[in-house]
Amino acid sequence: MLSTQAHASLLQIPTHLPPFLRRHRPPKQNVVVVMGATGTGKSKLAVDLAAGRHHPAEIINSDKMQVYEGLDIVTNKITPEECLGIPHHLIGIADSDSDFTAADFAATSSLAVESISEKGKLPIIAGGSNSFIEALIDGRNHEFRSRYDVCFLWVDVAMPVLHRAVSLRVDRMVAAGMVEEVRQKFDLNSSYSRGIRQAIGVPEFDSFFRSEFYNSDRKTRAKLLESAINETKVNTCKLACKQLRKIHRLRNVNGWKIHRLDATKVFEKTGSEADEAWRELVAEPGSAIVARFIHGLDHSWAATSDSGWSVREAERRTAMVAAAR
């Protein structure tokens, strides 16, 4: 586990506060958490929110594989172009062979949240590693909740639709050079139980790369490559199901108030129609929820797929109450 000093060094954040700041805690600050299964568009929504008109924001990654350096295609790291100039934290900060734990994330992300808040910006935490998020939000005797109010957004996609989308995404990753990227990390003696080699899309190719090393015939290699790609797809779908079960547990057992945004229809469309569906079903409702949250309003009725409120009605009421203040 990284030390507090190491976490602070990664973010260049001071670890010591003056006595008067320790004695007088400021009012609670706001934090937004974007959750969802792999491939649902969490990073996209986080950027949409951060680039919106409501509040300047910075994004903190909560994907346990994206915290490691390297394997950008395999881990599906957001590209500089996709960031739209929004600062992103905790991406590629850990050595690929290290063991970055949930406790490490809780400590490091806490420092990032504090740093962003001190700049007067809204911290947006986005990623699929719900164990990381839970360690931050509910760990350390709920210290985080004593300092921050949290708004949870959940981008949800029906599993049959998401499974098809995940399969297509793996095909795009292969076309983008995923196999060569993983090949550069291959080691006959490597372990897949630590660091970035745990990422889905790495251990699945072990047999294929071994067949290359031992000069197996072309037919055998082709069969093993196809098997590795299919196994990557299957394991990614299994991960999505596991992530979904975790979100339901956090919502139904832990009692987290999580606003569900149903993006299923987005993935059933293509091109401009998909873009329009994303705006209407995910980006605008999510923005309305966050707007109410930032203004300190009761956002329990906010526009989600689980409620009957329209986005325009949410924004109208938010503007009315904010103006009255």
C-alpha atoms as a printed R data frame, in Angstrom:
    type eleno elety resid chain resno       x       y       z
1   ATOM     1    CA   MET     A     1   0.000   0.000   0.000
2   ATOM     2    CA   LEU     A     2   1.258   3.479  -0.847
3   ATOM     3    CA   SER     A     3   2.026   5.796   2.060
4   ATOM     4    CA   THR     A     4   0.170   9.064   2.635
5   ATOM     5    CA   GLN     A     5   3.297  10.924   1.545
6   ATOM     6    CA   ALA     A     6   3.446   8.849  -1.650
7   ATOM     7    CA   HIS     A     7  -0.181   9.609  -2.457
8   ATOM     8    CA   ALA     A     8   0.416  13.305  -1.888
9   ATOM     9    CA   SER     A     9   3.563  13.208  -3.992
10  ATOM    10    CA   LEU     A    10   1.652  11.705  -6.921
11  ATOM    11    CA   LEU     A    11  -0.793  14.599  -6.817
12  ATOM    12    CA   GLN     A    12   1.625  17.253  -5.525
13  ATOM    13    CA   ILE     A    13  -0.765  18.060  -2.678
14  ATOM    14    CA   PRO     A    14   0.458  19.249   0.752
15  ATOM    15    CA   THR     A    15  -0.227  16.779   3.576
16  ATOM    16    CA   HIS     A    16  -0.042  19.254   6.475
17  ATOM    17    CA   LEU     A    17  -2.699  21.861   7.196
18  ATOM    18    CA   PRO     A    18  -2.295  24.862   9.526
19  ATOM    19    CA   PRO     A    19  -3.757  24.344  13.027
20  ATOM    20    CA   PHE     A    20  -6.610  26.798  12.466
21  ATOM    21    CA   LEU     A    21  -7.772  24.810   9.421
22  ATOM    22    CA   ARG     A    22  -7.699  21.592  11.401
23  ATOM    23    CA   ARG     A    23  -9.809  23.117  14.163
24  ATOM    24    CA   HIS     A    24 -12.458  24.731  11.954
25  ATOM    25    CA   ARG     A    25 -13.773  22.443   9.240
26  ATOM    26    CA   PRO     A    26 -15.504  24.199   6.315
27  ATOM    27    CA   PRO     A    27 -19.076  23.335   5.292
28  ATOM    28    CA   LYS     A    28 -19.528  20.157   3.295
29  ATOM    29    CA   GLN     A    29 -18.369  20.316  -0.314
30  ATOM    30    CA   ASN     A    30 -20.088  18.605  -3.256
31  ATOM    31    CA   VAL     A    31 -18.858  15.529  -5.106
32  ATOM    32    CA   VAL     A    32 -20.454  13.728  -8.057
33  ATOM    33    CA   VAL     A    33 -19.897  10.001  -8.673
34  ATOM    34    CA   VAL     A    34 -20.658   8.475 -12.085
35  ATOM    35    CA   MET     A    35 -21.150   4.713 -11.939
36  ATOM    36    CA   GLY     A    36 -22.074   1.957 -14.350
37  ATOM    37    CA   ALA     A    37 -20.965  -1.281 -15.941
38  ATOM    38    CA   THR     A    38 -18.050  -1.334 -18.355
39  ATOM    39    CA   GLY     A    39 -18.807   0.171 -21.750
40  ATOM    40    CA   THR     A    40 -21.903   2.157 -20.733
41  ATOM    41    CA   GLY     A    41 -20.407   5.639 -21.266
42  ATOM    42    CA   LYS     A    42 -19.384   6.724 -17.765
43  ATOM    43    CA   SER     A    43 -16.351   8.673 -18.985
44  ATOM    44    CA   LYS     A    44 -18.423  10.396 -21.663
45  ATOM    45    CA   LEU     A    45 -21.049  11.501 -19.158
46  ATOM    46    CA   ALA     A    46 -18.383  12.741 -16.747
47  ATOM    47    CA   VAL     A    47 -16.875  14.895 -19.501
48  ATOM    48    CA   ASP     A    48 -20.323  16.140 -20.553
49  ATOM    49    CA   LEU     A    49 -21.031  17.205 -16.976
50  ATOM    50    CA   ALA     A    50 -17.622  18.814 -16.511
51  ATOM    51    CA   ALA     A    51 -17.905  20.699 -19.793
52  ATOM    52    CA   GLY     A    52 -21.432  21.882 -18.997
53  ATOM    53    CA   ARG     A    53 -22.535  25.338 -17.951
54  ATOM    54    CA   HIS     A    54 -23.390  24.623 -14.319
55  ATOM    55    CA   HIS     A    55 -20.037  24.443 -12.547
56  ATOM    56    CA   PRO     A    56 -16.319  24.111 -13.430
57  ATOM    57    CA   ALA     A    57 -15.205  20.554 -12.697
58  ATOM    58    CA   GLU     A    58 -12.332  18.091 -12.832
59  ATOM    59    CA   ILE     A    59 -12.571  14.315 -13.168
60  ATOM    60    CA   ILE     A    60 -11.060  11.595 -10.992
61  ATOM    61    CA   ASN     A    61 -10.706   8.116 -12.490
62  ATOM    62    CA   SER     A    62 -12.021   5.217 -10.390
63  ATOM    63    CA   ASP     A    63 -11.213   2.361 -12.769
64  ATOM    64    CA   LYS     A    64  -8.751   0.036 -11.038
65  ATOM    65    CA   MET     A    65  -6.921  -0.893 -14.252
66  ATOM    66    CA   GLN     A    66  -6.721   2.638 -15.640
67  ATOM    67    CA   VAL     A    67  -4.737   3.788 -12.602
68  ATOM    68    CA   TYR     A    68  -1.787   1.781 -13.977
69  ATOM    69    CA   GLU     A    69   0.532   3.150 -16.627
70  ATOM    70    CA   GLY     A    70   0.490   1.474 -20.033
71  ATOM    71    CA   LEU     A    71  -1.932  -0.722 -22.004
72  ATOM    72    CA   ASP     A    72  -4.064   2.257 -22.977
73  ATOM    73    CA   ILE     A    73  -6.091   0.287 -25.542
74  ATOM    74    CA   VAL     A    74  -6.715  -2.737 -23.323
75  ATOM    75    CA   THR     A    75  -7.801  -0.628 -20.361
76  ATOM    76    CA   ASN     A    76  -9.792   1.720 -22.618
77  ATOM    77    CA   LYS     A    77  -8.209   4.880 -21.200
78  ATOM    78    CA   ILE     A    78  -9.823   8.122 -22.275
79  ATOM    79    CA   THR     A    79  -7.861   9.897 -25.013
80  ATOM    80    CA   PRO     A    80  -6.685  13.526 -24.837
81  ATOM    81    CA   GLU     A    81  -9.194  14.387 -27.566
82  ATOM    82    CA   GLU     A    82 -12.053  12.825 -25.578
83  ATOM    83    CA   CYS     A    83 -11.046  14.768 -22.444
84  ATOM    84    CA   LEU     A    84 -12.044  18.049 -24.156
85  ATOM    85    CA   GLY     A    85  -9.474  19.881 -22.063
86  ATOM    86    CA   ILE     A    86 -11.028  18.732 -18.762
87  ATOM    87    CA   PRO     A    87  -8.289  17.782 -16.246
88  ATOM    88    CA   HIS     A    88  -8.317  14.064 -15.366
89  ATOM    89    CA   HIS     A    89  -6.690  12.588 -12.263
90  ATOM    90    CA   LEU     A    90  -5.495   9.091 -11.271
91  ATOM    91    CA   ILE     A    91  -4.971   7.826 -14.802
92  ATOM    92    CA   GLY     A    92  -1.680   6.013 -15.388
93  ATOM    93    CA   ILE     A    93  -0.215   7.068 -12.042
94  ATOM    94    CA   ALA     A    94   0.781   3.631 -10.696
95  ATOM    95    CA   ASP     A    95   3.607   1.381 -11.864
96  ATOM    96    CA   SER     A    96   2.210  -1.414 -14.031
97  ATOM    97    CA   ASP     A    97   3.689  -4.120 -11.790
98  ATOM    98    CA   SER     A    98   2.599  -2.591  -8.478
99  ATOM    99    CA   ASP     A    99  -0.443  -3.508  -6.414
100 ATOM   100    CA   PHE     A   100  -2.729  -0.466  -6.227
101 ATOM   101    CA   THR     A   101  -5.412  -1.387  -3.691
102 ATOM   102    CA   ALA     A   102  -8.824  -0.009  -2.798
103 ATOM   103    CA   ALA     A   103  -7.219   1.548   0.279
104 ATOM   104    CA   ASP     A   104  -4.641   3.235  -1.960
105 ATOM   105    CA   PHE     A   105  -7.454   4.597  -4.093
106 ATOM   106    CA   ALA     A   106  -9.378   5.880  -1.087
107 ATOM   107    CA   ALA     A   107  -6.334   7.752   0.209
108 ATOM   108    CA   THR     A   108  -5.198   9.132  -3.163
109 ATOM   109    CA   SER     A   109  -8.632  10.090  -4.439
110 ATOM   110    CA   SER     A   110  -9.424  11.836  -1.143
111 ATOM   111    CA   LEU     A   111  -6.431  14.085  -1.720
112 ATOM   112    CA   ALA     A   112  -7.534  14.716  -5.301
113 ATOM   113    CA   VAL     A   113 -11.080  15.587  -4.205
114 ATOM   114    CA   GLU     A   114  -9.733  17.979  -1.593
115 ATOM   115    CA   SER     A   115  -7.387  19.636  -4.084
116 ATOM   116    CA   ILE     A   116 -10.128  20.105  -6.693
117 ATOM   117    CA   SER     A   117 -12.584  21.439  -4.110
118 ATOM   118    CA   GLU     A   118 -10.029  23.940  -2.824
119 ATOM   119    CA   LYS     A   119  -9.828  25.360  -6.341
120 ATOM   120    CA   GLY     A   120 -13.570  25.980  -6.257
121 ATOM   121    CA   LYS     A   121 -14.276  23.212  -8.739
122 ATOM   122    CA   LEU     A   122 -16.595  20.218  -8.606
123 ATOM   123    CA   PRO     A   123 -14.870  16.807  -8.284
124 ATOM   124    CA   ILE     A   124 -16.469  14.191 -10.546
125 ATOM   125    CA   ILE     A   125 -15.429  10.605  -9.818
126 ATOM   126    CA   ALA     A   126 -16.032   8.242 -12.745
127 ATOM   127    CA   GLY     A   127 -15.223   4.587 -13.259
128 ATOM   128    CA   GLY     A   128 -16.442   1.034 -13.004
129 ATOM   129    CA   SER     A   129 -14.511  -0.205  -9.980
130 ATOM   130    CA   ASN     A   130 -17.279  -0.032  -7.412
131 ATOM   131    CA   SER     A   131 -15.088  -1.573  -4.715
132 ATOM   132    CA   PHE     A   132 -12.813   1.465  -5.069
133 ATOM   133    CA   ILE     A   133 -15.754   3.850  -4.815
134 ATOM   134    CA   GLU     A   134 -17.191   2.032  -1.800
135 ATOM   135    CA   ALA     A   135 -13.805   2.132  -0.023
136 ATOM   136    CA   LEU     A   136 -13.743   5.897  -0.525
137 ATOM   137    CA   ILE     A   137 -17.363   6.706   0.335
138 ATOM   138    CA   ASP     A   138 -18.067   4.293   3.196
139 ATOM   139    CA   GLY     A   139 -14.571   3.561   4.478
140 ATOM   140    CA   ARG     A   140 -12.605   5.120   7.338
141 ATOM   141    CA   ASN     A   141 -15.634   5.377   9.630
142 ATOM   142    CA   HIS     A   142 -17.529   7.321   6.958
143 ATOM   143    CA   GLU     A   143 -15.033  10.171   7.194
144 ATOM   144    CA   PHE     A   144 -15.609  11.057   3.536
145 ATOM   145    CA   ARG     A   145 -19.357  11.495   4.037
146 ATOM   146    CA   SER     A   146 -18.695  13.752   7.024
147 ATOM   147    CA   ARG     A   147 -16.847  16.140   4.721
148 ATOM   148    CA   TYR     A   148 -18.715  15.827   1.417
149 ATOM   149    CA   ASP     A   149 -22.238  15.562   0.052
150 ATOM   150    CA   VAL     A   150 -22.321  13.015  -2.749
151 ATOM   151    CA   CYS     A   151 -24.555  12.779  -5.812
152 ATOM   152    CA   PHE     A   152 -24.542   9.332  -7.471
153 ATOM   153    CA   LEU     A   153 -25.373   8.888 -11.157
154 ATOM   154    CA   TRP     A   154 -25.699   5.417 -12.677
155 ATOM   155    CA   VAL     A   155 -25.520   4.956 -16.460
156 ATOM   156    CA   ASP     A   156 -27.428   1.733 -17.082
157 ATOM   157    CA   VAL     A   157 -27.818  -0.339 -20.244
158 ATOM   158    CA   ALA     A   158 -29.893  -3.513 -20.591
159 ATOM   159    CA   MET     A   159 -27.503  -6.459 -20.461
160 ATOM   160    CA   PRO     A   160 -28.338  -8.082 -23.831
161 ATOM   161    CA   VAL     A   161 -27.791  -4.736 -25.539
162 ATOM   162    CA   LEU     A   162 -24.626  -4.021 -23.549
163 ATOM   163    CA   HIS     A   163 -23.193  -7.453 -24.324
164 ATOM   164    CA   ARG     A   164 -23.516  -6.784 -28.047
165 ATOM   165    CA   ALA     A   165 -21.895  -3.370 -27.609
166 ATOM   166    CA   VAL     A   166 -19.039  -4.858 -25.551
167 ATOM   167    CA   SER     A   167 -18.379  -7.461 -28.241
168 ATOM   168    CA   LEU     A   168 -18.149  -4.760 -30.898
169 ATOM   169    CA   ARG     A   169 -15.892  -2.691 -28.651
170 ATOM   170    CA   VAL     A   170 -13.442  -5.591 -28.298
171 ATOM   171    CA   ASP     A   171 -13.382  -5.906 -32.097
172 ATOM   172    CA   ARG     A   172 -12.551  -2.189 -32.350
173 ATOM   173    CA   MET     A   173  -9.813  -2.592 -29.744
174 ATOM   174    CA   VAL     A   174  -8.280  -5.449 -31.729
175 ATOM   175    CA   ALA     A   175  -8.413  -3.324 -34.886
176 ATOM   176    CA   ALA     A   176  -6.730  -0.474 -32.974
177 ATOM   177    CA   GLY     A   177  -3.730  -2.649 -32.057
178 ATOM   178    CA   MET     A   178  -4.688  -4.337 -28.790
179 ATOM   179    CA   VAL     A   179  -2.941  -7.630 -29.598
180 ATOM   180    CA   GLU     A   180   0.380  -5.949 -30.307
181 ATOM   181    CA   GLU     A   181   0.000  -3.816 -27.181
182 ATOM   182    CA   VAL     A   182  -0.485  -6.915 -25.017
183 ATOM   183    CA   ARG     A   183   2.309  -8.773 -26.825
184 ATOM   184    CA   GLN     A   184   4.775  -6.147 -25.619
185 ATOM   185    CA   LYS     A   185   3.799  -6.984 -22.035
186 ATOM   186    CA   PHE     A   186   4.026 -10.763 -22.474
187 ATOM   187    CA   ASP     A   187   6.538 -12.656 -20.351
188 ATOM   188    CA   LEU     A   188   6.745 -16.436 -20.119
189 ATOM   189    CA   ASN     A   189   7.164 -16.128 -16.368
190 ATOM   190    CA   SER     A   190   4.663 -13.333 -15.804
191 ATOM   191    CA   SER     A   191   1.897 -13.512 -13.208
192 ATOM   192    CA   TYR     A   192  -1.634 -12.359 -13.898
193 ATOM   193    CA   SER     A   193  -2.526 -11.804 -10.259
194 ATOM   194    CA   ARG     A   194  -0.909  -8.407  -9.793
195 ATOM   195    CA   GLY     A   195  -0.807  -4.984 -11.443
196 ATOM   196    CA   ILE     A   196  -2.037  -4.234 -14.917
197 ATOM   197    CA   ARG     A   197  -1.630  -7.839 -16.080
198 ATOM   198    CA   GLN     A   198  -4.884  -8.562 -14.246
199 ATOM   199    CA   ALA     A   199  -6.760  -6.507 -16.844
200 ATOM   200    CA   ILE     A   200  -9.235  -8.355 -19.016
201 ATOM   201    CA   GLY     A   201  -7.561  -8.778 -22.392
202 ATOM   202    CA   VAL     A   202  -4.164  -9.731 -20.987
203 ATOM   203    CA   PRO     A   203  -4.300 -13.240 -19.441
204 ATOM   204    CA   GLU     A   204  -6.696 -14.333 -22.181
205 ATOM   205    CA   PHE     A   205  -3.855 -14.073 -24.729
206 ATOM   206    CA   ASP     A   206  -1.325 -16.122 -22.775
207 ATOM   207    CA   SER     A   207  -1.793 -19.343 -24.744
208 ATOM   208    CA   PHE     A   208  -1.667 -17.487 -28.056
209 ATOM   209    CA   PHE     A   209   1.614 -15.738 -27.232
210 ATOM   210    CA   ARG     A   210   3.095 -18.992 -25.975
211 ATOM   211    CA   SER     A   211   2.186 -20.611 -29.286
212 ATOM   212    CA   GLU     A   212   4.099 -17.813 -31.036
213 ATOM   213    CA   PHE     A   213   7.096 -18.273 -28.749
214 ATOM   214    CA   TYR     A   214   7.237 -22.012 -29.418
215 ATOM   215    CA   ASN     A   215   6.656 -21.531 -33.160
216 ATOM   216    CA   SER     A   216   3.380 -23.419 -33.397
217 ATOM   217    CA   ASP     A   217   1.874 -23.827 -36.839
218 ATOM   218    CA   ARG     A   218  -0.203 -21.048 -38.356
219 ATOM   219    CA   LYS     A   219  -3.509 -22.860 -38.004
220 ATOM   220    CA   THR     A   220  -2.960 -23.441 -34.283
221 ATOM   221    CA   ARG     A   221  -1.988 -19.815 -33.724
222 ATOM   222    CA   ALA     A   222  -5.043 -18.557 -35.623
223 ATOM   223    CA   LYS     A   223  -7.336 -20.768 -33.566
224 ATOM   224    CA   LEU     A   224  -5.752 -19.608 -30.293
225 ATOM   225    CA   LEU     A   225  -6.025 -15.955 -31.363
226 ATOM   226    CA   GLU     A   226  -9.718 -16.333 -32.129
227 ATOM   227    CA   SER     A   227 -10.221 -18.089 -28.802
228 ATOM   228    CA   ALA     A   228  -8.403 -15.297 -26.929
229 ATOM   229    CA   ILE     A   229 -10.560 -12.602 -28.517
230 ATOM   230    CA   ASN     A   230 -13.771 -14.490 -27.750
231 ATOM   231    CA   GLU     A   231 -12.653 -15.138 -24.177
232 ATOM   232    CA   THR     A   232 -11.955 -11.428 -23.768
233 ATOM   233    CA   LYS     A   233 -15.502 -10.678 -24.878
234 ATOM   234    CA   VAL     A   234 -17.015 -13.280 -22.537
235 ATOM   235    CA   ASN     A   235 -14.992 -12.113 -19.541
236 ATOM   236    CA   THR     A   236 -15.860  -8.483 -20.214
237 ATOM   237    CA   CYS     A   237 -19.553  -9.382 -20.203
238 ATOM   238    CA   LYS     A   238 -19.068 -11.282 -16.949
239 ATOM   239    CA   LEU     A   239 -17.419  -8.194 -15.475
240 ATOM   240    CA   ALA     A   240 -20.380  -6.052 -16.543
241 ATOM   241    CA   CYS     A   241 -22.793  -8.416 -14.763
242 ATOM   242    CA   LYS     A   242 -20.632  -8.356 -11.632
243 ATOM   243    CA   GLN     A   243 -20.505  -4.553 -11.674
244 ATOM   244    CA   LEU     A   244 -24.275  -4.366 -12.050
245 ATOM   245    CA   ARG     A   245 -24.822  -6.665  -9.064
246 ATOM   246    CA   LYS     A   246 -22.504  -4.479  -7.000
247 ATOM   247    CA   ILE     A   247 -24.433  -1.313  -7.909
248 ATOM   248    CA   HIS     A   248 -27.705  -2.974  -6.889
249 ATOM   249    CA   ARG     A   249 -26.133  -3.959  -3.569
250 ATOM   250    CA   LEU     A   250 -24.874  -0.436  -2.918
251 ATOM   251    CA   ARG     A   251 -28.332   0.906  -3.743
252 ATOM   252    CA   ASN     A   252 -30.518  -1.671  -1.992
253 ATOM   253    CA   VAL     A   253 -28.344  -2.832   0.904
254 ATOM   254    CA   ASN     A   254 -26.032   0.118   1.629
255 ATOM   255    CA   GLY     A   255 -28.840   2.561   0.974
256 ATOM   256    CA   TRP     A   256 -27.038   4.788  -1.520
257 ATOM   257    CA   LYS     A   257 -29.391   7.164  -3.336
258 ATOM   258    CA   ILE     A   258 -28.281   6.400  -6.895
259 ATOM   259    CA   HIS     A   259 -29.991   8.130  -9.827
260 ATOM   260    CA   ARG     A   260 -30.423   5.723 -12.713
261 ATOM   261    CA   LEU     A   261 -30.050   6.974 -16.290
262 ATOM   262    CA   ASP     A   262 -31.224   4.394 -18.833
263 ATOM   263    CA   ALA     A   263 -28.963   4.552 -21.892
264 ATOM   264    CA   THR     A   264 -30.274   1.373 -23.546
265 ATOM   265    CA   LYS     A   265 -31.883   3.181 -26.491
266 ATOM   266    CA   VAL     A   266 -28.611   5.006 -27.149
267 ATOM   267    CA   PHE     A   267 -26.897   1.694 -27.872
268 ATOM   268    CA   GLU     A   268 -29.722   0.571 -30.123
269 ATOM   269    CA   LYS     A   269 -29.053   3.490 -32.474
270 ATOM   270    CA   THR     A   270 -26.084   4.671 -34.522
271 ATOM   271    CA   GLY     A   271 -24.595   7.930 -35.737
272 ATOM   272    CA   SER     A   272 -26.486  11.157 -35.144
273 ATOM   273    CA   GLU     A   273 -29.520   9.288 -33.802
274 ATOM   274    CA   ALA     A   274 -27.364   7.757 -31.057
275 ATOM   275    CA   ASP     A   275 -25.897  11.169 -30.262
276 ATOM   276    CA   GLU     A   276 -29.369  12.695 -29.955
277 ATOM   277    CA   ALA     A   277 -30.580   9.836 -27.761
278 ATOM   278    CA   TRP     A   278 -27.553  10.267 -25.510
279 ATOM   279    CA   ARG     A   279 -28.294  13.958 -25.115
280 ATOM   280    CA   GLU     A   280 -31.979  13.424 -24.328
281 ATOM   281    CA   LEU     A   281 -31.733  10.309 -22.154
282 ATOM   282    CA   VAL     A   282 -28.388  10.677 -20.388
283 ATOM   283    CA   ALA     A   283 -26.556  14.004 -20.713
284 ATOM   284    CA   GLU     A   284 -29.500  16.366 -20.112
285 ATOM   285    CA   PRO     A   285 -31.127  14.387 -17.267
286 ATOM   286    CA   GLY     A   286 -27.727  13.933 -15.624
287 ATOM   287    CA   SER     A   287 -27.016  17.636 -15.961
288 ATOM   288    CA   ALA     A   288 -30.394  18.496 -14.410
289 ATOM   289    CA   ILE     A   289 -29.718  16.240 -11.427
290 ATOM   290    CA   VAL     A   290 -26.287  17.743 -10.870
291 ATOM   291    CA   ALA     A   291 -27.633  21.289 -11.228
292 ATOM   292    CA   ARG     A   292 -30.129  20.708  -8.422
293 ATOM   293    CA   PHE     A   293 -27.464  19.019  -6.328
294 ATOM   294    CA   ILE     A   294 -25.050  21.928  -6.721
295 ATOM   295    CA   HIS     A   295 -27.758  24.410  -5.708
296 ATOM   296    CA   GLY     A   296 -28.387  22.407  -2.552
297 ATOM   297    CA   LEU     A   297 -31.905  21.462  -3.581
298 ATOM   298    CA   ASP     A   298 -33.714  18.218  -2.868
299 ATOM   299    CA   HIS     A   299 -32.840  16.142  -5.911
300 ATOM   300    CA   SER     A   300 -34.792  13.027  -4.920
301 ATOM   301    CA   TRP     A   301 -37.319  13.680  -7.703
302 ATOM   302    CA   ALA     A   302 -34.688  14.662 -10.275
303 ATOM   303    CA   ALA     A   303 -35.155  13.601 -13.857
304 ATOM   304    CA   THR     A   304 -34.115   9.981 -14.220
305 ATOM   305    CA   SER     A   305 -35.592   7.025 -15.999
306 ATOM   306    CA   ASP     A   306 -37.037   5.975 -12.626
307 ATOM   307    CA   SER     A   307 -39.189   9.082 -12.250
308 ATOM   308    CA   GLY     A   308 -41.882  10.897 -14.135
309 ATOM   309    CA   TRP     A   309 -40.195  14.293 -14.185
310 ATOM   310    CA   SER     A   310 -39.052  15.748 -17.486
311 ATOM   311    CA   VAL     A   311 -35.625  17.293 -17.981
312 ATOM   312    CA   ARG     A   312 -37.109  20.681 -18.848
313 ATOM   313    CA   GLU     A   313 -39.280  20.634 -15.726
314 ATOM   314    CA   ALA     A   314 -36.230  19.765 -13.606
315 ATOM   315    CA   GLU     A   315 -34.215  22.603 -15.114
316 ATOM   316    CA   ARG     A   316 -37.151  25.040 -14.812
317 ATOM   317    CA   ARG     A   317 -37.620  24.330 -11.110
318 ATOM   318    CA   THR     A   318 -33.893  24.479 -10.478
319 ATOM   319    CA   ALA     A   319 -33.658  27.894 -12.161
320 ATOM   320    CA   MET     A   320 -36.668  29.211 -10.263
321 ATOM   321    CA   VAL     A   321 -35.376  28.226  -6.847
322 ATOM   322    CA   ALA     A   322 -31.822  29.373  -7.627
323 ATOM   323    CA   ALA     A   323 -33.127  32.765  -8.785
324 ATOM   324    CA   ALA     A   324 -35.201  33.115  -5.625
325 ATOM   325    CA   ARG     A   325 -32.059  32.748  -3.580
